[in-house]
């Protein structure tokens, strides 16, 4: 593994891990009041495009990080849509 690839994997790990606390909090509490629907919609679409970009380039740090982040962000977005519409707290 090259130094460049290692930097990519470390960056991917750190940025992806930054989502874990928010995801765990949302899963446990189902509290979506502080989550912006607009921000998470645009962010999730952006992550999906980063994933496609990584696949096209065969840049595996980008693919792995964005696949995991897309799953987390997409799940939070889905919970915002479901629980936000119900007024759940």
N, CA, C and O atoms as a MOPAC input file, in Angstrom:
PM7 MOZYME 1SCF
protein

 N      0.85100 1    -1.16900 1     0.00000 1
 C      0.00000 1     0.00000 1     0.00000 1
 C      0.90300 1     1.24100 1     0.00000 1
 O      1.85800 1     1.33600 1     0.77100 1
 N      0.57700 1     2.17000 1    -0.87300 1
 C      1.37200 1     3.39500 1    -0.97000 1
 C      1.02300 1     4.34700 1     0.16600 1
 O     -0.01000 1     4.21200 1     0.82200 1
 N      1.90800 1     5.30900 1     0.37900 1
 C      1.66000 1     6.32900 1     1.39300 1
 C      0.40400 1     7.12600 1     1.05900 1
 O     -0.37900 1     7.46100 1     1.94800 1
 N      0.21500 1     7.42700 1    -0.21100 1
 C     -0.96700 1     8.16600 1    -0.64500 1
 C     -2.23500 1     7.39300 1    -0.32300 1
 O     -3.20300 1     7.96000 1     0.18300 1
 N     -2.22900 1     6.10200 1    -0.61300 1
 C     -3.39800 1     5.27200 1    -0.32900 1
 C     -3.63400 1     5.16800 1     1.17900 1
 O     -4.77900 1     5.19000 1     1.63000 1
 N     -2.57300 1     5.05700 1     1.94600 1
 C     -2.69100 1     4.99900 1     3.40000 1
 C     -3.31800 1     6.28600 1     3.93900 1
 O     -4.18800 1     6.23700 1     4.80900 1
 N     -2.88000 1     7.42800 1     3.42700 1
 C     -3.47100 1     8.70800 1     3.83200 1
 C     -4.96300 1     8.71200 1     3.50100 1
 O     -5.77600 1     9.17500 1     4.30100 1
 N     -5.31700 1     8.20400 1     2.33800 1
 C     -6.71900 1     8.13100 1     1.94400 1
 C     -7.53500 1     7.26900 1     2.88800 1
 O     -8.64100 1     7.64500 1     3.27400 1
 N     -7.00400 1     6.12300 1     3.26100 1
 C     -7.72400 1     5.24000 1     4.18000 1
 C     -7.87600 1     5.85800 1     5.57200 1
 O     -8.93000 1     5.73400 1     6.19700 1
 N     -6.82200 1     6.52400 1     6.05600 1
 C     -6.91300 1     7.17400 1     7.36900 1
 C     -7.93900 1     8.30800 1     7.32400 1
 O     -8.76100 1     8.44000 1     8.23100 1
 N     -7.89000 1     9.11900 1     6.27600 1
 C     -8.87100 1    10.20600 1     6.12700 1
 C    -10.28200 1     9.64300 1     6.04000 1
 O    -11.20400 1    10.16700 1     6.66500 1
 N    -10.45100 1     8.58400 1     5.27100 1
 C    -11.75900 1     7.94600 1     5.12800 1
 C    -12.25600 1     7.41800 1     6.46400 1
 O    -13.42500 1     7.58800 1     6.81200 1
 N    -11.37400 1     6.78400 1     7.20300 1
 C    -11.73800 1     6.24200 1     8.51000 1
 C    -12.19100 1     7.35100 1     9.45300 1
 O    -13.22500 1     7.22900 1    10.11000 1
 N    -11.42300 1     8.42400 1     9.51900 1
 C    -11.74400 1     9.51200 1    10.44200 1
 C    -13.05600 1    10.20800 1    10.07600 1
 O    -13.89000 1    10.45200 1    10.94700 1
 N    -13.24100 1    10.52600 1     8.80800 1
 C    -14.46300 1    11.23700 1     8.42600 1
 C    -15.69300 1    10.34300 1     8.55400 1
 O    -16.76700 1    10.81200 1     8.93100 1
 N    -15.54300 1     9.07300 1     8.24500 1
 C    -16.66500 1     8.14800 1     8.38600 1
 C    -17.01100 1     7.94400 1     9.85700 1
 O    -18.18700 1     7.90800 1    10.21800 1
 N    -16.00500 1     7.81100 1    10.69700 1
 C    -16.24400 1     7.62700 1    12.13100 1
 C    -16.91400 1     8.84400 1    12.75500 1
 O    -17.58000 1     8.72300 1    13.78300 1
 N    -16.74700 1    10.00300 1    12.15300 1
 C    -17.37700 1    11.20200 1    12.70900 1
 C    -18.89800 1    11.10400 1    12.67200 1
 O    -19.57300 1    11.80900 1    13.42300 1
 N    -19.44700 1    10.25400 1    11.82400 1
 C    -20.89100 1    10.07900 1    11.73100 1
 C    -21.44200 1     9.10600 1    12.75500 1
 O    -22.63800 1     9.13900 1    13.04500 1
 N    -20.62800 1     8.26200 1    13.29700 1
 C    -21.10300 1     7.20500 1    14.18700 1
 C    -21.82500 1     7.75300 1    15.41800 1
 O    -22.90100 1     7.24900 1    15.74100 1
 N    -21.29500 1     8.76200 1    16.12700 1
 C    -22.03300 1     9.25200 1    17.30000 1
 C    -23.43300 1     9.77400 1    16.95400 1
 O    -24.39100 1     9.48900 1    17.67300 1
 N    -23.55800 1    10.53600 1    15.85800 1
 C    -24.87500 1    11.04900 1    15.45700 1
 C    -25.80400 1     9.89600 1    15.08500 1
 O    -26.97500 1     9.88900 1    15.46400 1
 N    -25.28300 1     8.93100 1    14.34900 1
 C    -26.09900 1     7.79000 1    13.93800 1
 C    -26.56900 1     6.99900 1    15.15400 1
 O    -27.74800 1     6.65500 1    15.24000 1
 N    -25.67800 1     6.70600 1    16.08800 1
 C    -26.06000 1     5.95700 1    17.28800 1
 C    -27.08900 1     6.71800 1    18.10300 1
 O    -28.06300 1     6.13400 1    18.57700 1
 N    -26.88000 1     8.01500 1    18.26700 1
 C    -27.84300 1     8.83300 1    19.01300 1
 C    -29.21700 1     8.78800 1    18.34700 1
 O    -30.23400 1     8.62200 1    19.02000 1
 N    -29.24200 1     8.93500 1    17.03500 1
 C    -30.51100 1     8.94000 1    16.30500 1
 C    -31.18100 1     7.56900 1    16.37600 1
 O    -32.39400 1     7.48400 1    16.56400 1
 N    -30.40300 1     6.49800 1    16.22800 1
 C    -30.97100 1     5.14400 1    16.30400 1
 C    -31.57400 1     4.88800 1    17.67500 1
 O    -32.66900 1     4.33500 1    17.78800 1
 N    -30.85100 1     5.29500 1    18.72500 1
 C    -31.30100 1     5.00400 1    20.09100 1
 C    -32.49600 1     5.84000 1    20.51200 1
 O    -33.43300 1     5.32700 1    21.12400 1
 N    -32.46700 1     7.13000 1    20.18700 1
 C    -33.49000 1     8.04300 1    20.70400 1
 C    -34.62300 1     8.30800 1    19.71800 1
 O    -35.72000 1     8.70000 1    20.11700 1
 N    -34.35900 1     8.09700 1    18.44400 1
 C    -35.30000 1     8.44600 1    17.37600 1
 C    -35.64400 1     9.93800 1    17.39900 1
 O    -36.66900 1    10.36300 1    16.86600 1
 N    -34.77500 1    10.71100 1    18.02100 1
 C    -34.94400 1    12.16600 1    18.10600 1
 C    -34.32300 1    12.78800 1    16.85900 1
 O    -33.10400 1    12.79100 1    16.69100 1
 N    -35.16900 1    13.30700 1    16.00400 1
 C    -34.70100 1    13.88900 1    14.74300 1
 C    -34.96300 1    15.39200 1    14.67500 1
 O    -34.81200 1    16.01100 1    13.62200 1
 N    -35.35500 1    15.96800 1    15.80100 1
 C    -35.69900 1    17.39100 1    15.81100 1
 C    -34.53600 1    18.28200 1    15.40000 1
 O    -34.75700 1    19.28800 1    14.72500 1
 N    -33.32900 1    17.96100 1    15.77400 1
 C    -32.16700 1    18.79900 1    15.46400 1
 C    -31.53300 1    18.50400 1    14.11800 1
 O    -30.49600 1    19.07800 1    13.78600 1
 N    -32.13000 1    17.63000 1    13.34700 1
 C    -31.55900 1    17.23700 1    12.05700 1
 C    -32.26900 1    17.98900 1    10.94200 1
 O    -33.49500 1    17.95800 1    10.83300 1
 N    -31.48400 1    18.65700 1    10.12400 1
 C    -32.03300 1    19.42100 1     9.00500 1
 C    -32.32100 1    18.49500 1     7.82900 1
 O    -31.41800 1    17.83600 1     7.31300 1
 N    -33.58100 1    18.45000 1     7.40800 1
 C    -33.96200 1    17.61800 1     6.26900 1
 C    -33.24100 1    18.07400 1     4.99800 1
 O    -32.75000 1    17.25100 1     4.22600 1
 N    -33.18300 1    19.37800 1     4.79000 1
 C    -32.50200 1    19.89800 1     3.60400 1
 C    -31.02300 1    19.54400 1     3.59000 1
 O    -30.49800 1    19.09600 1     2.57100 1
 N    -30.35300 1    19.74500 1     4.71300 1
 C    -28.91800 1    19.45300 1     4.79200 1
 C    -28.65200 1    17.97000 1     4.57200 1
 O    -27.76600 1    17.61200 1     3.79600 1
 N    -29.40100 1    17.10800 1     5.23900 1
 C    -29.16300 1    15.67100 1     5.09600 1
 C    -29.52600 1    15.16900 1     3.70200 1
 O    -28.90500 1    14.22700 1     3.20900 1
 N    -30.51600 1    15.77600 1     3.06200 1
 C    -30.86500 1    15.38600 1     1.69000 1
 C    -29.73900 1    15.71000 1     0.73100 1
 O    -29.32800 1    14.86600 1    -0.06500 1
 N    -29.23900 1    16.93500 1     0.80800 1
 C    -28.15100 1    17.36100 1    -0.07900 1
 C    -26.87600 1    16.59700 1     0.25200 1
 O    -26.16500 1    16.16100 1    -0.65300 1
 N    -26.58100 1    16.43000 1     1.53700 1
 C    -25.38300 1    15.71200 1     1.94600 1
 C    -25.41100 1    14.26600 1     1.45400 1
 O    -24.41500 1    13.77300 1     0.92700 1
 N    -26.53600 1    13.59100 1     1.62200 1
 C    -26.65100 1    12.19400 1     1.20000 1
 C    -26.48400 1    12.06300 1    -0.31500 1
 O    -25.83800 1    11.12800 1    -0.78900 1
 N    -27.05300 1    12.98200 1    -1.06300 1
 C    -26.87100 1    12.97600 1    -2.52000 1
 C    -25.40200 1    13.20100 1    -2.88100 1
 O    -24.87500 1    12.55600 1    -3.78700 1
 N    -24.75300 1    14.10900 1    -2.17600 1
 C    -23.32700 1    14.35600 1    -2.41800 1
 C    -22.46900 1    13.14400 1    -2.11200 1
 O    -21.55200 1    12.82700 1    -2.86900 1
 N    -22.75400 1    12.46800 1    -1.02000 1
 C    -22.00500 1    11.25800 1    -0.66200 1
 C    -22.22100 1    10.17300 1    -1.72200 1
 O    -21.28600 1     9.45500 1    -2.07800 1
 N    -23.44000 1    10.05700 1    -2.21700 1
 C    -23.71300 1     9.07200 1    -3.26900 1
 C    -22.87600 1     9.37500 1    -4.51400 1
 O    -22.34600 1     8.46400 1    -5.15000 1
 N    -22.76300 1    10.64600 1    -4.85100 1
 C    -21.93800 1    11.01400 1    -6.01700 1
 C    -20.45400 1    10.78000 1    -5.76000 1
 O    -19.73200 1    10.36700 1    -6.66700 1
 N    -19.98400 1    11.03800 1    -4.53400 1
 C    -18.59700 1    10.71100 1    -4.19600 1
 C    -18.35100 1     9.20500 1    -4.33600 1
 O    -17.28500 1     8.78200 1    -4.78300 1
 N    -19.33300 1     8.41300 1    -3.95600 1
 C    -19.21400 1     6.95700 1    -4.09400 1
 C    -19.07300 1     6.57900 1    -5.56700 1
 O    -18.21100 1     5.77500 1    -5.92100 1
 N    -19.90700 1     7.14700 1    -6.41500 1
 C    -19.82400 1     6.87800 1    -7.85700 1
 C    -18.45900 1     7.31700 1    -8.38800 1
 O    -17.82500 1     6.59200 1    -9.15600 1
 N    -18.01700 1     8.48900 1    -7.98400 1
 C    -16.71200 1     9.01500 1    -8.39500 1
 C    -15.59700 1     8.04500 1    -7.99900 1
 O    -14.71000 1     7.75200 1    -8.80000 1
 N    -15.64600 1     7.55600 1    -6.77100 1
 C    -14.63600 1     6.61100 1    -6.30800 1
 C    -14.65700 1     5.31800 1    -7.09800 1
 O    -13.60200 1     4.75900 1    -7.39800 1
 N    -15.84100 1     4.83400 1    -7.44100 1
 C    -15.96100 1     3.61100 1    -8.24100 1
 C    -15.36200 1     3.83400 1    -9.62600 1
 O    -14.61200 1     2.99400 1   -10.12300 1
 N    -15.69100 1     4.96800 1   -10.25100 1
 C    -15.17400 1     5.26600 1   -11.59300 1
 C    -13.64900 1     5.32400 1   -11.57800 1
 O    -13.00000 1     4.84000 1   -12.50600 1
 N    -13.07400 1     5.91400 1   -10.52900 1
 C    -11.61400 1     6.01700 1   -10.42600 1
 C    -10.96700 1     4.76100 1    -9.84400 1
 O     -9.74200 1     4.63500 1    -9.84800 1
 N    -11.77800 1     3.84100 1    -9.34900 1
 C    -11.27800 1     2.66700 1    -8.62900 1
 C    -10.41800 1     3.09800 1    -7.44500 1
 O     -9.39200 1     2.48700 1    -7.14700 1
 N    -10.86000 1     4.16800 1    -6.77400 1
 C    -10.16300 1     4.69500 1    -5.60000 1
 C    -10.84700 1     4.11000 1    -4.36600 1
 O    -11.82400 1     4.66200 1    -3.86100 1
 N    -10.31600 1     2.98200 1    -3.89200 1
 C    -10.98800 1     2.20900 1    -2.86300 1
 C    -11.16100 1     2.92100 1    -1.53400 1
 O    -12.16700 1     2.68300 1    -0.86500 1
 N    -10.23400 1     3.79000 1    -1.10400 1
 C    -10.51900 1     4.53900 1     0.12800 1
 C    -11.77700 1     5.39700 1    -0.01400 1
 O    -12.56600 1     5.50200 1     0.92500 1
 N    -11.96600 1     6.00700 1    -1.17600 1
 C    -13.15200 1     6.83300 1    -1.42700 1
 C    -14.39800 1     5.95700 1    -1.47700 1
 O    -15.44000 1     6.32500 1    -0.93300 1
 N    -14.29700 1     4.80800 1    -2.12200 1
 C    -15.44100 1     3.90200 1    -2.24600 1
 C    -15.87300 1     3.39400 1    -0.87600 1
 O    -17.05100 1     3.46900 1    -0.52800 1
 N    -14.93200 1     2.88200 1    -0.10500 1
 C    -15.26200 1     2.29700 1     1.20000 1
 C    -15.85100 1     3.35100 1     2.13200 1
 O    -16.89700 1     3.13200 1     2.74400 1
 N    -15.18000 1     4.49200 1     2.23800 1
 C    -15.64800 1     5.53600 1     3.15200 1
 C    -17.03600 1     6.01800 1     2.76400 1
 O    -17.89900 1     6.17400 1     3.62700 1
 N    -17.25800 1     6.25300 1     1.49700 1
 C    -18.53300 1     6.80200 1     1.07800 1
 C    -19.64600 1     5.76900 1     1.08300 1
 O    -20.81000 1     6.12900 1     1.25700 1
 N    -19.32700 1     4.51000 1     0.89900 1
 C    -20.35600 1     3.47200 1     1.02300 1
 C    -20.85800 1     3.40300 1     2.46300 1
 O    -22.06400 1     3.31500 1     2.69900 1
 N    -19.94400 1     3.44200 1     3.41700 1
 C    -20.32900 1     3.39700 1     4.83000 1
 C    -21.05900 1     4.68000 1     5.21700 1
 O    -22.10100 1     4.63000 1     5.86900 1
 N    -20.51400 1     5.82900 1     4.81600 1
 C    -21.14100 1     7.11000 1     5.14800 1
 C    -22.51600 1     7.21800 1     4.50700 1
 O    -23.44100 1     7.74700 1     5.12100 1
 N    -22.66400 1     6.72600 1     3.28400 1
 C    -23.96500 1     6.74900 1     2.61700 1
 C    -24.98600 1     5.91400 1     3.38800 1
 O    -26.13900 1     6.31700 1     3.53600 1
 N    -24.55900 1     4.75700 1     3.87400 1
 C    -25.46600 1     3.92300 1     4.65900 1
 C    -25.89600 1     4.64300 1     5.93600 1
 O    -27.07700 1     4.63100 1     6.28200 1
 N    -24.95600 1     5.26600 1     6.63500 1
 C    -25.28400 1     5.98000 1     7.86700 1
 C    -26.15500 1     7.20300 1     7.59500 1
 O    -27.19100 1     7.38800 1     8.23300 1
 N    -25.73000 1     8.03800 1     6.64200 1
 C    -26.47200 1     9.26500 1     6.33600 1
 C    -27.84600 1     8.93200 1     5.76200 1
 O    -28.83000 1     9.59900 1     6.08100 1
 N    -27.91700 1     7.91400 1     4.92400 1
 C    -29.19600 1     7.51200 1     4.35100 1
 C    -30.15700 1     7.00600 1     5.40100 1
 O    -31.35800 1     7.26400 1     5.32500 1
 N    -29.64100 1     6.29000 1     6.37700 1
 C    -30.47300 1     5.79300 1     7.46300 1
 C    -30.99100 1     6.95100 1     8.32200 1
 O    -32.16600 1     6.98500 1     8.68500 1
 N    -30.10800 1     7.89400 1     8.64100 1
 C    -30.52500 1     9.06200 1     9.41400 1
 C    -31.55600 1     9.86500 1     8.62400 1
 O    -32.55400 1    10.31400 1     9.18700 1
 N    -31.32500 1    10.04800 1     7.33200 1
 C    -32.27900 1    10.76300 1     6.48400 1
 C    -33.63100 1    10.03500 1     6.48000 1
 O    -34.68000 1    10.66800 1     6.60100 1
 N    -33.60200 1     8.72900 1     6.34300 1
 C    -34.83500 1     7.95200 1     6.38100 1
 C    -35.56700 1     8.10800 1     7.69300 1
 O    -36.79100 1     8.23900 1     7.71700 1
 N    -34.82100 1     8.09500 1     8.79100 1
 C    -35.45200 1     8.27400 1    10.10100 1
 C    -36.03900 1     9.67900 1    10.22800 1
 O    -37.09800 1     9.85600 1    10.83000 1
 N    -35.35700 1    10.67400 1     9.66600 1
 C    -35.88700 1    12.04000 1     9.68700 1
 C    -37.20500 1    12.09100 1     8.91900 1
 O    -38.16100 1    12.73000 1     9.35900 1
 N    -37.25400 1    11.42200 1     7.78300 1
 C    -38.47700 1    11.41400 1     6.98300 1
 C    -39.61800 1    10.70100 1     7.70700 1
 O    -40.75600 1    11.16800 1     7.68800 1
 N    -39.31500 1     9.58000 1     8.33800 1
 C    -40.35100 1     8.79900 1     9.02200 1
 C    -40.75900 1     9.44900 1    10.33900 1
 O    -41.93800 1     9.72800 1    10.55800 1
 N    -39.78900 1     9.69100 1    11.21200 1
 C    -40.10900 1    10.20000 1    12.53900 1
 C    -40.39200 1    11.69500 1    12.53200 1
 O    -41.16200 1    12.17800 1    13.36100 1
 N    -39.78500 1    12.43500 1    11.61500 1
 C    -40.06500 1    13.86600 1    11.51900 1
 C    -41.48200 1    14.12300 1    11.07600 1
 O    -42.12600 1    15.05900 1    11.55200 1
 N    -41.98100 1    13.29400 1    10.16100 1
 C    -43.34300 1    13.44300 1     9.66900 1
 C    -44.37100 1    13.11300 1    10.74100 1
 O    -45.48900 1    13.62700 1    10.72300 1
 N    -43.98300 1    12.25300 1    11.67300 1
 C    -44.88600 1    11.86800 1    12.75800 1
 C    -44.82500 1    12.82100 1    13.94700 1
 O    -45.62300 1    12.72500 1    14.87900 1
 N    -43.85300 1    13.75300 1    13.89600 1
 C    -43.68200 1    14.64800 1    15.02400 1
 C    -43.11400 1    13.93500 1    16.24200 1
 O    -43.30900 1    14.37600 1    17.37400 1
 N    -42.41200 1    12.83000 1    16.00600 1
 C    -41.85100 1    12.00600 1    17.07900 1
 C    -40.74900 1    12.75300 1    17.81100 1
 O    -39.96300 1    13.47700 1    17.20000 1
 N    -40.69900 1    12.57600 1    19.09100 1
 C    -39.64000 1    13.21400 1    19.88800 1
 C    -38.80100 1    12.17900 1    20.54900 1
 O    -37.85700 1    12.51500 1    21.26400 1

